[in-house]
Amino acid sequence: MNIPDTTKYTYDHKKKTLHIEHQIPATESEENEVGTCSKCRSPIVSLSYHAIDKEFIIVGKCTKCGKLTANIYDQDWNWVSEIPNSHFSGYVAKAGTPTPMENEVEDGQQLSGIELLESIPDKQLHTVFSSTEITAMFARAKGESCVRQYLYNARKKYQKFEDIFGFKIEV
């Protein structure tokens, strides 16, 4: 698949249509267990299968936390790569209403505060923030006291984190 790294993807859950430069309708929408969630270690079940060029993209959803995933396979169903969440500009919950794909929950509402922080994999947090900044963000999200300077330092990195991983943190 020759699509630039800067391309943004969207997924229309109701129509089961993946949008990458153009609409890619599902060729199949069978539910199968297709992996394990990196966030909560629960099963991921396929939502739809999409054919593009000589490859297939399977869009799946975690059965516990609702995280959406998209994995690319070759013609022989060998895994090729995963489309990073940071490339998803939106998940269309209702016609014309984009919601961040990586923060999707059952009722279509965005996660925030402690729920959002707990949904982000530790490796991603530690890539941008120090341990003390992470501790301060979690404390603040729980309504507990924290070291103000660490929280201030973390807040200066929020935009960088969003640019890299696609999660908008507001704590």
Summary of the structure (lengths in Angstrom):
residues: 171
radius of gyration: 17.1
end to end distance: 37.4
largest distance: 53.7
contacts: 481
relative contact order: 0.13
helix: 27%
strand: 31%
